[in-house]
Amino acid sequence: MVVIEKLKEIIHKLFEIDQEKITLEAKFYEDLDLDSIDAVDLIVHLQTLVNKKFSPQDFKAVRTIGDIVDVLYVELSKNES
């Protein structure tokens, strides 16, 4: 499954957001109405999913869904090396 599709499922399940609103360009706060607590909940869920602990620095610059996808690709590619 493509990362964005899995991410859409997770965000929909956790926050009941319509999957059509969840695009790579969607901003957490402005477009999806998610706050910092929601972001932490999402990170905790993603850590469990990929069985990896993320550093706060990994997500410091995250503002959009695309940013999360980028972080996940980087982190998952580290496991493949």
C-alpha positions in Angstrom: 0.0 0.0 0.0 1.2 3.5 -0.8 2.2 5.5 2.2 -0.3 8.4 1.5 -3.2 5.9 1.2 -2.3 4.3 4.6 -1.9 7.7 6.1 -5.3 8.8 4.8 -6.9 5.7 6.5 -5.1 6.4 9.8 -6.1 10.1 9.9 -9.7 9.3 8.9 -9.8 6.6 11.7 -8.2 8.8 14.4 -9.8 12.1 13.6 -12.9 11.3 11.5 -11.7 13.6 8.7 -13.1 12.9 5.2 -10.3 11.1 3.2 -11.0 13.4 0.2 -9.7 16.4 2.3 -6.4 14.5 3.1 -4.1 15.5 0.2 -0.4 15.9 0.1 -0.9 19.7 0.2 -3.3 19.7 3.1 -2.1 21.7 6.1 -2.7 20.2 9.5 -3.9 23.3 11.3 -5.5 25.3 8.5 -7.0 22.7 6.3 -7.6 19.7 8.6 -8.2 21.6 11.8 -5.8 19.4 13.7 -4.0 20.8 16.7 -0.6 20.0 18.3 -2.2 17.3 20.5 -3.6 15.6 17.4 -0.2 15.8 15.8 1.3 14.0 18.8 -1.4 11.3 18.7 -0.7 10.8 15.0 3.1 10.5 15.6 2.5 8.0 18.4 0.3 5.9 16.1 2.8 6.1 13.3 5.6 4.9 15.7 3.5 1.9 16.6 2.7 1.2 13.0 6.4 1.3 11.7 7.8 0.0 15.0 10.2 2.9 15.3 10.7 5.7 17.7 10.7 9.1 16.0 12.7 12.0 17.3 10.9 15.3 17.8 13.3 16.8 15.3 11.9 14.4 12.6 8.6 16.2 12.8 9.7 19.7 13.7 9.2 21.1 10.2 6.1 19.1 9.4 3.2 21.3 8.3 1.4 19.3 5.6 0.5 15.7 4.9 3.2 15.6 2.2 5.8 16.6 4.9 4.7 13.5 7.0 5.0 11.3 3.9 8.5 12.6 3.3 9.5 11.9 6.9 8.1 8.4 6.7 9.9 7.6 3.5 13.2 8.8 5.0 12.8 6.9 8.2 11.6 3.7 6.5 14.5 3.8 4.0 16.9 3.9 6.9 15.6 0.5 8.0 16.3 -0.9 4.5 19.9 0.2 4.5 
